[in-house]
């Protein structure tokens, strides 16, 4: 890719877009280059302010043979929303949040809005829907990948709330994607990530959620195995209002830390919430219980600061059955890596009621997601990679699929897991129709049909 752009071309670009254009050396450039765990040095950054700016930015990148990254919140685990020597379309100014029809609960969201902003704007209306669980995650990246948040068991994935979207394609067209308009594109962007264009706004159907019961319950470390197995069994029959995540912290060579289970009950009925959560409390010796009623937005957490040099290696797999045996295997294998953080998100519920073919996210029999995060620096973790691979190999017989949002290193096996063969073929055909030159390839990439195939 060519990273040398003539200053006169930059001057023309600045005259043609309404947003700000930054190149290396400009005041403010350095604050726009890096992600939460990745560094970048793009040749051009455009803080776009309209669909037309996006279209012009895409054309400029193609004219100058520049890779394109699209950035909404900057939380790409794989680093896709920045690059070196390319062009970044920064959507932070496309952050409108508007309740367009309160009776129908329709909300229009700019792709650059962050989830804490969305929650705060919807709270006065008594509305919410499944979102990211980190305050500063951007709407755009999460909605096109899936969105496994604290309301997932009750209301499905974030993308299951999508009614329509504006998409700027590789050839500069500005299209509406919905069940009525460009339905093939609408199918593809619900799980197909950024493969088909830059999605600049979303219309979603929110849900009546004025309050949740949310917080962390921690258990005595020596009871971790029994509590985790019991929790897995409970979630199999728990009411769909309850979404829960088990957090198995690494030891870092010290004494085992408490097992933490985060719970979120979607609703304001305290008696019903306790009926759903109390069976978890009774699984072992509770050493801390922080569950309390709150507005949904307060359940979203700020991103944690990482020590200098850390870049966690993140992988996930989905399972159709969260069993006590699987929980035991996870703990047994985690013990071989003292810096491995394991998170088990119990989902299912509403997610399972969407037909498998309805969206490009096909994993509709999923009951849980297992995420393994190897904490530390890439260099320090290099000797541990065989053990990390052994962890995933041990879980493989119980796994079926992967979620695109929690992957830091996209291997062919990861793409296979995100997009099963039948889904991949359909996506590849649509990729050929909407992006035949694979302009948008910084993602869990789908090759256009006819190209070297997956």
C-alpha atoms as one frame of an Amber mdcrd trajectory, in Angstrom:
protein
   0.000   0.000   0.000   1.175   3.518  -0.780   1.457   5.771   2.279   2.894
   8.829   0.467   0.121  11.290  -0.312   0.919  14.527  -2.105   0.161  17.596
   0.044  -1.797  19.130  -2.824  -4.091  16.090  -2.817  -4.613  16.522   0.915
  -5.511  20.170   0.316  -8.099  19.110  -2.264  -9.517  16.516   0.132  -9.864
  19.145   2.858 -11.802  21.330   0.436 -14.125  18.489  -0.549 -15.229  17.218
   2.875 -16.982  18.957   5.731 -15.075  16.976   8.374 -11.536  17.588   9.561
  -8.580  15.943   7.810  -5.398  15.072   9.704  -2.010  13.896   8.451   1.151
  13.104  10.449   2.541  16.252  12.038  -0.812  18.027  12.305  -1.873  19.248
  15.757  -4.297  16.681  17.158  -3.119  13.857  14.885  -1.376  11.897  17.644
  -4.533  11.775  19.768  -6.412  10.063  16.930  -4.013   7.303  15.907  -4.166
   4.678  18.653  -6.783   2.217  19.863  -7.308   0.874  23.344  -4.553  -1.757
  22.877  -3.085  -1.026  19.437  -0.965   1.732  17.959  -1.300   3.115  14.452
   0.273   5.643  12.120  -2.181   6.266   9.268  -1.310   8.542   6.378  -4.703
  10.247   6.546  -7.465  10.512   9.142 -10.850  12.005   8.288 -13.234  12.952
  11.079 -16.245  12.542   8.857 -19.443  14.520   9.392 -21.728  13.066   6.718
 -22.328  10.100   4.450 -20.881  12.191   1.642 -17.654  12.621   3.608 -17.460
   8.846   3.990 -18.020   8.334   0.260 -15.332  10.889  -0.622 -12.933   9.304
   1.875 -13.432   5.880   0.322 -12.847   7.296  -3.153  -9.708   9.118  -1.984
  -8.322   5.941  -0.429  -8.941   3.984  -3.601  -7.389   6.688  -5.770  -4.231
   6.606  -3.639  -4.127   2.858  -2.929  -4.613   3.318   0.821  -5.995   0.683
   3.162  -9.219   1.772   4.842  -9.967   1.445   8.541 -13.319   2.440   9.982
 -13.307   3.604  13.582 -16.338   4.109  15.811 -15.192   3.563  19.407 -11.625
   2.327  18.950 -12.072  -0.991  20.778 -11.108  -3.350  17.961  -9.276  -6.203
  19.679  -7.577  -7.054  16.400  -6.549  -3.447  15.722  -8.687  -3.122  12.591
  -9.840   0.440  13.295  -6.391   1.909  12.817  -3.533   1.113  10.458  -0.073
   2.137   9.316   0.122   4.186   6.130  -3.559   3.958   5.243  -6.698   6.027
   5.736  -8.931   6.037   8.811 -12.570   7.056   8.600 -13.246   8.234  12.137
 -16.997   8.288  12.842 -16.904  10.047  16.236 -18.931  13.031  14.942 -21.678
  10.737  13.628 -23.012  10.329  17.152 -26.656  11.365  16.967 -29.043   9.549
  19.315 -32.697  10.234  18.543 -35.946   8.597  19.606 -37.756   8.883  16.270
 -40.972   7.115  17.283 -41.597   6.613  20.981 -44.781   4.598  20.486 -42.896
   2.122  18.289 -39.733   2.466  20.419 -37.679   3.282  17.295 -34.320   4.917
  17.921 -31.825   6.249  15.396 -28.172   5.935  16.372 -25.108   7.345  14.701
 -22.343   4.771  14.316 -19.910   6.964  16.249 -22.035   7.172  19.389 -20.780
   5.322  22.447 -22.905   2.944  24.470 -22.902   4.992  27.672 -24.235   7.928
  25.652 -26.952   5.712  24.169 -27.990   4.381  27.575 -28.113   7.886  29.071
 -30.209   9.228  26.186 -32.718   6.360  26.343 -33.049   6.232  30.141 -35.554
   9.164  30.384 -37.780   7.253  27.962 -37.554   4.030  29.987 -35.881   2.311
  27.048 -32.789   0.179  26.504 -31.596  -2.710  24.359 -28.672  -5.098  24.328
 -25.462  -3.139  23.963 -21.790  -3.395  24.640 -20.928  -3.748  28.319 -18.152
  -1.129  28.203 -19.068   2.552  28.277 -16.761   3.755  25.512 -17.399   0.975
  22.971 -18.767   2.428  19.738 -22.181   1.624  18.345 -20.938   0.848  14.831
 -18.428  -1.907  15.397 -20.566  -3.752  17.898 -23.856  -3.654  15.993 -22.476
  -5.110  12.754 -20.698  -7.923  14.610 -23.349  -9.036  17.060 -23.555  -7.385
  20.447 -23.560  -9.822  23.385 -24.519  -7.607  26.311 -26.357  -7.640  29.610
 -29.829  -7.944  28.066 -28.945 -10.701  25.600 -30.965 -13.538  27.131 -34.082
 -11.398  27.351 -33.844  -9.403  24.104 -31.236 -11.127  21.925 -28.132  -9.690
  20.344 -27.805  -5.980  19.667 -28.115  -6.724  15.942 -31.422  -8.479  16.569
 -32.867  -5.038  17.393 -31.815  -3.577  14.036 -34.602  -2.309  11.776 -32.637
  -0.352   9.158 -29.198   1.095   8.483 -27.431   3.549   6.189 -24.484   1.976
   4.379 -21.835   3.655   2.223 -20.483   1.070  -0.190 -17.089   0.699  -1.826
 -18.266   2.481  -4.972 -19.607   5.438  -2.974 -23.307   4.609  -3.066 -25.329
   5.539   0.013 -27.860   2.769   0.541 -30.594   2.017   3.034 -30.549  -1.575
   4.213 -33.737  -2.971   5.729 -36.181  -5.827   5.267 -37.782  -3.803   2.455
 -34.772  -2.088   0.867 -31.667  -4.035  -0.140 -32.681  -6.968   2.078 -29.621
  -8.979   1.039 -27.359  -6.229   2.389 -29.514  -6.010   5.515 -28.954  -9.722
   6.102 -25.206  -9.375   5.558 -24.527  -6.441   7.871 -26.195  -8.248  10.778
 -23.171 -10.336  11.658 -20.999  -9.826   8.578 -19.063  -7.000  10.182 -17.551
  -4.240   8.085 -17.139  -6.389   4.975 -19.832  -4.663   2.911 -19.377  -0.962
   3.502 -19.280   1.704   6.168 -22.479   1.623   8.211 -23.030   5.193   9.370
 -26.365   5.018  11.191 -28.755   2.448  12.608 -32.452   2.428  13.369 -33.187
  -0.001  16.178 -36.204  -1.079  18.187 -35.498  -0.510  21.872 -37.204  -2.318
  24.734 -39.003  -1.076  27.875 -36.259  -1.421  30.489 -36.300   1.258  33.172
 -34.218  -0.579  35.761 -31.985  -3.617  36.217 -30.568  -5.469  39.189 -26.857
  -5.655  38.503 -23.636  -6.428  40.294 -20.921  -8.889  41.180 -21.200 -11.827
  43.554 -17.858 -13.260  44.704 -17.303 -16.700  46.216 -14.606 -18.256  48.373
 -11.747 -19.405  46.095 -11.681 -22.965  47.431 -15.282 -23.408  46.258 -14.726
 -22.227  42.683 -15.205 -25.601  40.984 -18.432 -26.457  42.804 -19.899 -22.957
  42.377 -19.053 -22.769  38.686 -20.624 -26.164  38.005 -23.726 -25.242  39.970
 -23.973 -21.897  38.190 -23.807 -23.599  34.791 -26.657 -25.898  35.824 -28.754
 -23.007  37.180 -28.442 -20.914  34.030 -29.922 -23.751  32.013 -33.294 -23.101
  33.691 -32.929 -19.485  34.861 -35.517 -16.945  33.666 -34.510 -15.103  30.512
 -34.485 -11.802  32.382 -31.259 -13.012  34.000 -28.006 -12.749  32.067 -24.851
 -13.747  33.930 -21.109 -13.990  33.380 -18.586 -16.001  35.367 -15.146 -14.419
  35.651 -12.308 -16.792  36.454  -9.322 -14.623  37.292  -5.716 -15.771  36.799
  -3.482 -16.462  39.764  -0.316 -14.766  38.457   1.521 -17.285  40.627  -0.247
 -16.228  43.820  -3.133 -17.682  45.788  -6.292 -18.347  43.794  -8.621 -15.311
  43.689 -12.371 -15.515  44.382 -14.688 -16.608  41.608 -16.777 -13.627  40.506
 -20.190 -13.944  38.867 -21.690 -10.796  37.368 -25.470 -10.840  37.136 -27.971
  -8.587  35.399 -31.697  -9.032  35.890 -33.697  -7.035  33.324 -36.587  -5.588
  35.272 -37.517  -3.599  38.351 -39.325  -6.288  40.351 -37.070  -6.942  43.333
 -38.865 -10.127  44.376 -38.556 -11.598  40.875 -34.920 -10.495  40.644 -34.042
 -12.165  43.937 -35.893 -15.327  42.913 -33.652 -15.490  39.839 -30.386 -14.525
  41.570 -30.713 -16.201  44.997 -30.031 -19.719  43.646 -26.615 -18.425  42.560
 -25.947 -16.895  45.980 -26.722 -20.252  47.597 -24.125 -22.128  45.537 -21.279
 -21.367  47.954 -19.787 -19.007  50.506 -20.423 -15.461  49.337 -17.522 -13.155
  50.257 -18.909 -10.081  48.477 -22.315  -9.187  47.044 -22.625  -5.921  45.136
 -25.956  -6.535  43.375 -28.309  -3.566  43.559 -31.012  -1.878  41.480 -29.830
   0.762  39.015 -30.585   2.302  35.633 -29.315   0.073  32.831 -26.634   2.585
  31.850 -24.916   2.205  35.217 -24.312  -1.473  34.472 -21.911  -0.456  31.700
 -18.322  -0.331  32.914 -15.400   1.887  31.851 -12.557   0.199  30.013  -9.726
  -0.921  32.265  -6.300   0.642  31.890  -3.650  -1.921  30.997  -0.048  -1.913
  32.208   2.461  -0.483  29.701   3.368  -2.936  26.957   0.420  -5.251  27.533
  -1.572  -6.396  24.537  -3.802  -9.290  25.544  -4.300 -12.221  23.226  -8.052
 -12.828  23.034 -10.009 -15.715  21.593 -13.513 -17.023  22.109 -15.647 -19.977
  21.195 -19.378 -20.602  21.496 -20.971 -23.673  22.983 -24.478 -25.126  22.555
 -24.390 -26.576  26.082 -22.964 -24.996  29.222 -22.519 -28.099  31.356 -20.892
 -28.882  34.688 -18.373 -31.087  32.849 -17.413 -28.231  30.548 -16.975 -25.916
  33.545 -14.657 -28.472  35.141 -12.602 -28.808  31.946 -12.230 -25.032  31.686
 -10.870 -24.749  35.228  -8.558 -27.741  34.788  -7.037 -26.310  31.624  -6.851
 -22.747  32.939  -4.668 -23.991  35.798  -1.864 -24.597  33.266  -1.551 -20.863
  32.548  -1.200 -18.558  35.511  -1.908 -15.430  33.416  -5.013 -16.708  31.604
  -8.271 -14.904  32.376 -11.354 -16.928  31.444 -14.826 -15.469  31.084 -17.951
 -17.544  30.531 -20.985 -15.611  29.319 -24.275 -17.421  29.668 -26.536 -16.344
  26.828 -29.166 -18.342  24.944 -32.751 -17.291  25.581 -34.021 -14.825  23.002
 -30.917 -15.358  20.879 -32.025 -18.940  20.308 -35.453 -17.985  18.989 -34.132
 -16.162  15.915 -34.013 -18.520  12.910 -30.476 -19.571  12.014 -30.787 -18.213
   8.467 -32.267 -14.850   9.492 -28.952 -13.019   9.937 -25.293 -13.459   9.071
 -24.754 -14.304  12.740 -25.795 -17.961  12.474 -24.947 -19.341  15.911 -28.505
 -19.528  17.160 -28.131 -22.658  19.275 -25.501 -20.989  21.469 -25.936 -21.239
  25.219 -22.648 -19.657  26.292 -19.488 -17.979  25.098 -16.101 -18.906  26.546
 -13.439 -16.214  26.214  -9.793 -16.777  27.087  -7.536 -13.741  27.513  -3.804
 -14.267  27.804  -2.714 -11.235  29.804   0.665  -9.614  29.283   2.854  -8.464
  26.413   3.113 -10.273  23.061   6.791 -10.938  23.692   6.248 -12.270  27.193
   3.423 -14.512  26.066   5.235 -16.033  23.089   6.559 -19.036  25.087   3.047
 -19.646  26.450   1.301 -19.990  23.107   1.556 -23.818  22.975  -0.233 -24.034
  26.332  -2.787 -21.459  25.160  -3.481 -23.561  22.073  -3.756 -26.655  24.261
  -6.434 -24.878  26.321  -8.556 -24.346  23.216  -7.890 -27.840  21.893  -9.200
 -29.320  25.128 -12.425 -27.310  24.796 -12.894 -27.917  21.071 -15.172 -30.984
  21.354 -17.719 -28.881  23.260 -17.523 -25.800  21.027 -19.422 -24.744  17.922
 -18.658 -21.371  16.382 -17.104 -18.085  17.460 -18.090 -14.464  17.959 -16.207
 -11.934  15.819 -16.023  -9.262  18.519 -13.566 -10.930  20.903 -10.708 -12.002
  18.662  -7.293 -10.377  18.705  -5.473 -12.544  16.159  -7.636 -13.681  13.283
  -6.488 -17.137  12.233  -8.173 -19.155   9.448  -9.716 -21.358  12.130 -11.286
 -18.269  13.695 -12.840 -17.163  10.410 -14.137 -20.711   9.923 -15.693 -20.599
  13.377 -17.281 -17.151  12.909 -18.687 -17.995   9.461 -19.706 -21.620   8.879
 -19.277 -22.746   5.282 -22.841 -22.155   4.115 -22.935 -18.666   5.629 -19.494
 -17.862   4.242 -20.535 -18.800   0.709 -23.573 -16.530   0.877 -21.478 -13.693
   2.300 -18.839 -14.203  -0.398 -21.455 -13.834  -3.118 -22.706 -10.608  -1.545
 -19.131  -9.430  -1.071 -18.628  -9.857  -4.814 -21.742  -7.768  -5.425 -20.969
  -4.936  -2.999 -17.176  -4.968  -2.624 -15.640  -7.045  -5.460 -12.170  -5.568
  -4.910 -12.229  -6.298  -1.172 -11.682  -2.644  -0.318 -13.009  -3.353   3.164
 -10.678  -6.127   4.269  -9.573  -4.957   7.710 -12.117  -7.149   9.480 -12.876
 -10.841   9.908 -12.571 -10.886   6.184 -14.797 -12.541   3.623 -13.179 -12.898
   0.214 -15.391 -11.960  -2.743 -16.741 -14.992  -4.570 -14.277 -15.894  -7.285
 -11.262 -14.772  -5.253  -9.010 -17.161  -3.336 -11.566 -18.858  -1.172 -11.720
 -19.471   2.549
